[in-house]
Amino acid sequence: MEEKYIAALEIGSSHIRAAVGTVDDSGYLTLLAVEEEHAVDVVRYGIVQNVDEVSNRIKRLILRLENYPSISPRKIKGVYVGIGGRSTASTSREVIRQFDEETDITAHIIDQIKEEAKANGLTERTVIDVLPKDFVVDNFECPNPIGTLGKNIRADINLITCRPKILRNLDIAIAERQQLAVKDRFVRQISIADLVLTGDEKQLGCMLVDFGAETTTVSIYRGGSLRYLATLPLGSRNITRDVMVLNNITEERAEELKRALGDAMNEEPNFRKSDFDGDATKVNSGIRARAGEIVANILEQVKYAGYSLPNDMAGGIVVVGSGAKLKGFIDLLAEQSKVKVHLGALPNTIRITDTRLQNTGMIDIIALLNAAATHNPAECMEKPVTTTPAPDPFVDGEDDGPGIKPMKGGKKSKDRNEEPKGPSRIKKIFGNLVKGWDTLLDDGEGDDDE
């Protein structure tokens, strides 16, 4: 069976990324290409603001991907889309079912429970995923209730929701403006968690921190399931803008200084004098203050989820996103949380043809492709059909129809009764038409005489 080509599109708070990969019969994903467009001026907090401009940048990404030798001459006709942004959050719902007699709990019953929880979601928000947390059958906890017998079942369900505007603007930019079919949508943070978190980390209790440009999303897992998800309107760009305002410089220069001087742990930054001739300690002081605020808000989410540090987070904290590149940020998070902290990494189960793509900054789009590959992926590309041109009836050597044999080897036929070919045949046809027209005129003149 032929490999399936799948494409994914992810819109973050500072970039738009698109990627193409293939999935073989065994489900292995091979990453072929990733392209990126800057988006900080058209997307705010992960929500599309300028639909037209976002649509134009998506078009450029698609065209660049289609030009890759490993993809051409295929054309991208559909994409899998990542959902995230400032308003993405989880909401708990409890559903209880009572049965008249002991009943076999089936997948159909579980699906009904999920639909009931979804129907009881917040009216002003859109449910984008339904994730069970706990099941209790006849007062016994049951992680996988399908196949068990009981007279009642209680389910604790997580609804992942977002503002309707997020989906509406995405549909306009992707489906309406670019005529790309949306094959499916996946919650960005859940896709990333499935890619970088281990089963043990999810079981023991861990936190996934997606530290982006304008938002930071915190996901908390325990007992193997997602327990809490919240998106904070804080990101690495807040640090950059602080540097920009305090030093009266452009945002681009402030970003350079943040990378060169910034150190979330140390008061005295270690840097080259050629990078900055001002008061580096003062600049770094502002960076450390904002980084400390972001860390405090991240750790506060553990309390909101009903857990405590370090007891309930034995699996530690895993950090992804461009903001995690700030020097000392991982160390500061570890010091404040008292648990182990490390950067998320790509598993070796994904084949990457270009080593330049093995960048942790690409985890979000790769996670989205991986989610598509593991959920019965659909073909996203179309290969142009090549057609064989019809033979020219006036070219020597072609069969001109019944009773007319083709010339062989370009030689003249010795049969005088044989139809002439090429220009000679055209002359004869034209001559016959002229004769026919003369006859018709003669007949017409006779009619007038009568």
C-alpha positions in Angstrom: 0.0 0.0 0.0 1.2 3.5 -0.8 2.3 5.9 1.9 -0.2 8.6 2.8 1.0 12.2 2.6 -0.4 14.3 5.4 -0.1 18.1 6.0 -0.4 20.2 9.2 -0.9 23.8 9.9 -0.2 25.5 13.3 -0.8 29.1 14.2 1.1 30.3 17.3 1.4 33.7 18.9 4.6 34.6 16.9 4.6 32.3 13.9 2.6 30.2 11.4 4.1 26.8 10.6 3.2 24.2 8.0 4.6 20.7 7.6 4.3 17.7 5.4 5.1 14.1 6.3 4.3 10.6 5.2 2.7 7.7 7.1 3.4 4.1 6.2 1.3 1.0 6.7 2.7 0.4 10.2 1.9 4.0 11.3 5.4 5.4 11.3 5.7 9.1 10.6 8.4 10.5 8.3 8.8 14.3 8.5 9.6 15.7 5.0 9.5 19.5 5.3 8.6 22.3 7.6 8.1 26.0 6.6 7.5 29.0 8.8 6.2 32.6 8.5 6.5 35.4 11.0 3.1 36.3 12.5 3.5 38.5 15.5 1.9 41.4 13.7 -1.2 39.5 12.5 -1.9 37.1 15.4 -2.4 38.1 19.0 -2.3 35.6 21.9 -2.6 32.7 19.4 -5.9 34.2 17.9 -6.0 35.2 14.2 -6.6 39.0 14.0 -5.9 39.9 10.4 -7.6 37.1 8.5 -6.5 38.3 5.0 -2.8 38.6 5.9 -2.8 35.2 7.7 -4.5 33.6 4.7 -1.8 35.1 2.4 1.0 33.8 4.6 -0.6 30.3 4.6 -0.7 30.4 0.8 3.1 31.2 0.7 3.8 28.3 3.1 1.8 25.9 1.0 3.6 27.0 -2.2 7.0 26.6 -0.7 6.2 23.1 0.6 4.8 22.0 -2.7 8.2 22.9 -4.3 10.2 20.5 -2.2 11.5 17.6 -4.4 10.2 15.1 -2.0 6.7 16.5 -2.4 6.4 17.9 -5.9 4.4 17.5 -8.1 1.8 16.8 -5.5 -0.6 19.6 -4.5 -1.8 20.2 -0.9 -5.6 20.0 -0.8 -6.2 19.4 2.9 -4.5 20.1 6.3 -4.7 19.1 10.0 -5.1 22.2 12.2 -3.8 22.8 15.7 -6.0 24.7 18.2 -4.6 26.8 21.0 -4.5 30.4 22.1 -5.3 32.5 25.1 -8.8 31.2 25.8 -8.0 27.5 25.6 -8.9 25.9 29.0 -10.3 22.8 30.6 -13.7 22.5 32.4 -14.7 19.5 34.5 -18.1 17.8 34.2 -19.6 14.9 36.1 -22.0 12.4 34.5 -23.8 9.7 36.4 -25.7 6.7 34.8 -28.0 4.4 36.7 -29.1 1.0 35.3 -32.1 -1.1 36.5 -29.9 -4.2 36.5 -26.3 -5.2 36.2 -25.1 -4.0 32.8 -22.1 -4.6 30.6 -20.4 -1.2 30.2 -19.7 -0.9 26.4 -17.9 1.6 24.3 -21.3 2.9 23.1 -22.3 3.8 26.7 -19.0 5.6 27.2 -19.6 7.6 24.0 -23.0 8.5 25.3 -21.5 9.8 28.6 -19.0 11.9 26.6 -21.8 13.4 24.5 -23.8 14.2 27.6 -20.8 16.0 29.2 -20.2 17.9 26.0 -23.9 19.0 25.9 -23.5 20.4 29.4 -20.5 22.6 28.3 -20.3 26.4 28.7 -22.8 28.0 26.2 -20.4 30.9 25.3 -17.5 28.6 24.5 -16.9 25.8 22.0 -15.9 22.3 23.1 -12.9 21.1 21.0 -12.1 17.9 22.9 -13.7 15.6 25.5 -11.2 13.7 27.7 -12.3 11.4 30.5 -10.4 11.7 33.8 -11.9 9.1 36.1 -14.6 6.4 36.0 -16.2 4.8 39.1 -18.3 1.6 38.5 -20.4 0.5 41.6 -18.1 2.6 43.9 -14.9 1.1 42.5 -12.4 3.2 40.6 -12.0 1.8 37.1 -9.5 3.4 34.7 -10.9 1.5 31.8 -14.6 0.7 32.4 -15.3 -0.9 29.0 -16.1 -4.6 29.6 -16.9 -4.3 33.2 -20.4 -5.1 34.8 -22.2 -2.7 37.1 -25.5 -1.0 38.0 -24.1 2.5 38.0 -21.2 4.4 36.6 -19.9 7.9 37.5 -17.6 9.7 35.1 -15.4 12.8 35.7 -14.9 14.4 32.2 -12.6 17.1 31.1 -14.0 19.4 28.4 -11.4 21.4 26.5 -13.0 24.6 25.3 -12.1 27.8 23.5 -13.7 31.0 22.3 -15.7 30.5 19.1 -13.8 33.3 17.4 -10.7 31.1 17.3 -12.3 28.5 15.2 -14.3 30.9 13.1 -11.2 33.0 12.0 -9.3 29.8 11.3 -12.0 28.5 9.0 -12.2 31.7 7.1 -8.4 31.9 6.6 -7.9 28.2 5.7 -11.1 26.8 4.3 -12.8 29.8 2.7 -9.8 31.9 1.5 -7.4 29.1 0.6 -9.9 26.3 -0.3 -8.0 23.8 1.9 -10.1 21.0 3.5 -9.7 20.9 7.3 -9.2 17.1 7.8 -9.4 17.4 11.6 -8.5 19.7 14.5 -6.3 18.8 17.5 -5.6 20.7 20.7 -2.0 21.8 20.5 -1.0 21.1 24.1 -2.6 17.6 24.1 -0.7 16.7 20.9 2.6 18.0 22.4 2.0 16.1 25.6 1.3 12.8 23.7 4.6 13.4 21.9 7.0 14.4 24.7 5.6 13.0 27.9 6.2 9.4 29.0 3.5 7.2 30.4 5.3 7.1 33.7 5.4 11.0 33.9 1.7 11.1 33.2 1.0 8.4 35.8 3.2 9.9 38.6 2.0 13.4 38.1 3.7 16.0 35.9 3.3 19.4 34.4 3.8 20.4 30.7 4.7 24.1 30.2 4.4 25.5 26.7 6.2 28.8 27.1 5.5 30.7 23.9 5.8 34.3 22.7 2.5 35.8 24.1 1.0 32.9 25.9 2.1 30.1 28.3 -0.1 27.0 28.5 0.1 24.8 31.6 -1.2 21.2 31.4 -1.2 19.0 34.5 -1.3 15.2 34.3 -1.9 12.7 37.0 -3.0 9.1 37.1 -2.4 8.8 33.4 -4.9 11.5 32.5 -5.1 15.3 31.8 -6.4 16.9 35.0 -6.0 20.6 34.2 -5.3 22.9 31.3 -5.0 26.7 31.4 -3.5 29.4 29.0 -1.9 32.4 30.6 -1.6 35.7 28.7 2.1 35.9 29.5 5.0 34.9 27.3 8.6 35.6 26.3 7.5 38.6 24.3 6.6 40.3 27.6 10.3 40.1 28.6 11.3 41.5 25.2 8.9 44.5 25.5 10.1 45.3 29.0 13.7 45.6 27.6 12.4 47.7 24.7 10.6 50.2 26.9 13.3 50.5 29.6 16.0 51.1 27.1 14.0 53.0 24.5 15.1 50.7 21.6 13.3 48.8 18.9 11.7 45.4 19.6 14.2 43.7 17.3 17.1 45.1 19.3 15.4 44.3 22.6 15.1 40.7 21.5 18.8 40.6 20.6 19.7 42.0 24.1 17.4 39.5 25.8 19.2 36.6 24.1 22.7 38.1 24.7 22.3 39.4 28.3 19.3 37.7 29.7 19.9 35.3 32.6 16.9 34.4 34.8 19.1 33.0 37.6 22.1 35.2 37.8 22.1 38.9 38.7 25.4 39.5 36.9 25.0 38.4 33.3 27.8 36.7 31.4 28.1 38.3 28.0 30.6 39.8 25.5 31.3 43.5 25.9 30.8 43.9 22.1 27.1 43.0 22.5 26.2 45.9 24.7 28.0 49.0 26.0 25.4 50.1 28.6 24.4 48.9 32.1 23.9 45.2 31.5 23.1 44.5 35.1 20.2 46.9 34.9 18.9 45.3 31.7 19.1 41.9 33.2 17.4 43.0 36.4 14.2 43.7 34.3 14.5 40.4 32.5 14.9 38.5 35.8 11.9 40.3 37.3 9.5 39.4 34.5 10.9 35.8 34.3 10.2 35.4 38.0 6.6 36.7 37.5 6.0 34.1 34.7 7.4 31.3 36.9 5.2 32.3 39.8 2.1 32.2 37.6 3.1 28.8 36.2 3.5 27.2 39.6 0.3 28.8 40.9 -1.6 26.6 38.4 -0.8 23.6 40.5 -2.8 25.0 43.4 -5.7 25.9 41.0 -5.7 22.3 39.9 -6.0 21.1 43.5 -2.5 19.7 43.9 0.7 20.7 45.7 4.4 20.8 45.0 6.5 18.8 45.1 4.4 15.9 46.4 1.9 15.6 43.6 4.4 16.2 40.7 6.8 13.3 41.1 7.1 13.2 37.3 8.5 16.7 37.2 8.0 19.5 34.8 8.6 19.4 31.0 9.1 22.7 29.1 8.7 23.4 25.4 8.3 26.6 23.4 10.7 29.3 22.2 10.5 31.1 25.6 12.4 28.2 27.2 15.5 29.3 25.4 16.0 32.1 28.0 19.2 31.4 29.9 18.5 30.2 33.4 14.8 29.8 33.0 14.8 26.0 33.4 17.0 26.4 36.5 14.7 29.1 38.0 11.7 26.9 37.5 13.4 23.9 39.1 14.5 26.0 42.1 11.1 27.4 42.7 9.1 24.2 42.2 11.6 21.8 44.0 11.0 19.2 41.3 13.1 18.1 38.3 12.7 20.2 35.2 13.8 19.4 31.6 13.2 20.4 28.0 10.8 18.3 25.9 12.6 16.3 23.2 11.5 14.5 20.1 11.2 10.7 20.4 13.2 8.5 18.0 10.1 6.9 16.6 9.7 9.8 14.1 11.9 9.7 11.1 13.3 13.1 10.1 14.9 13.4 6.6 16.4 16.8 7.3 18.6 17.1 10.5 17.9 20.8 10.6 14.3 20.0 11.6 15.5 18.2 14.8 15.0 21.5 16.6 13.0 21.6 19.8 11.4 24.8 18.6 9.6 22.7 15.9 7.9 20.4 18.5 4.5 22.0 18.1 4.1 21.4 14.4 5.7 17.9 14.6 3.4 17.0 17.4 0.4 18.0 15.3 1.6 15.8 12.4 2.2 13.0 14.9 -1.4 13.4 16.2 -2.7 13.1 12.7 -0.6 10.0 12.0 -2.0 8.2 15.0 -5.7 9.0 14.4 -6.5 7.1 11.2 -4.8 9.7 8.9 -6.4 10.9 5.7 -4.6 11.7 2.5 -4.0 15.4 2.3 -2.3 15.7 -1.2 -3.3 15.2 -4.7 -0.9 14.1 -7.5 -1.7 15.7 -10.9 -2.9 13.1 -13.5 -0.7 12.9 -16.6 -2.7 12.3 -19.8 -1.4 11.0 -23.1 -2.2 13.4 -26.0 -4.4 12.2 -28.8 -2.6 11.3 -32.0 -2.5 13.8 -34.8 -4.5 12.4 -37.7 -2.4 14.4 -40.2 1.0 13.0 -39.1 2.6 10.3 -41.3 2.5 6.8 -39.9 -0.9 7.2 -38.0 -4.0 5.3 -38.9 -6.5 7.6 -40.5 -9.5 5.3 -40.1 -11.2 2.4 -41.9 -10.0 1.7 -45.4 -7.0 4.1 -45.1 -3.7 2.4 -44.3 -0.8 4.3 -42.8 2.4 5.0 -44.7 5.3 3.0 -43.4 8.8 4.3 -43.1 7.9 7.6 -44.6 8.0 6.2 -48.2 5.6 7.0 -50.9 2.9 4.4 -51.5 2.9 2.5 -54.9 -0.8 2.2 -54.8 -2.3 5.1 -56.8 -5.7 4.5 -55.2 -4.4 5.1 -51.7 -5.3 8.3 -50.0 -2.6 11.0 -50.0 -1.1 12.0 -46.7 -0.1 15.2 -45.0 -0.2 18.4 -47.1 -1.3 16.5 -50.2 -4.3 15.2 -48.3 -5.3 18.6 -47.1 -5.1 19.9 -50.7 -7.3 17.2 -51.9 -9.9 17.7 -49.1 -9.9 21.4 -49.8 -10.3 20.8 -53.6 -13.3 18.5 -53.0 -14.9 21.2 -50.8 -14.5 23.8 -53.6 -15.9 21.3 -56.2 -18.9 20.7 -53.9 -19.5 24.4 -53.4 -19.4 24.9 -57.3 -22.0 22.1 -57.7 -24.2 23.7 -55.0 -24.0 27.0 -56.8 -24.9 25.4 -60.1 -27.9 23.7 -58.5 -29.0 27.0 -57.0 -28.9 28.8 -60.3 -31.1 26.2 -61.9 -33.7 26.7 -59.1 -33.8 30.4 -59.7 -34.6 29.9 -63.4 -37.6 27.8 -62.5 
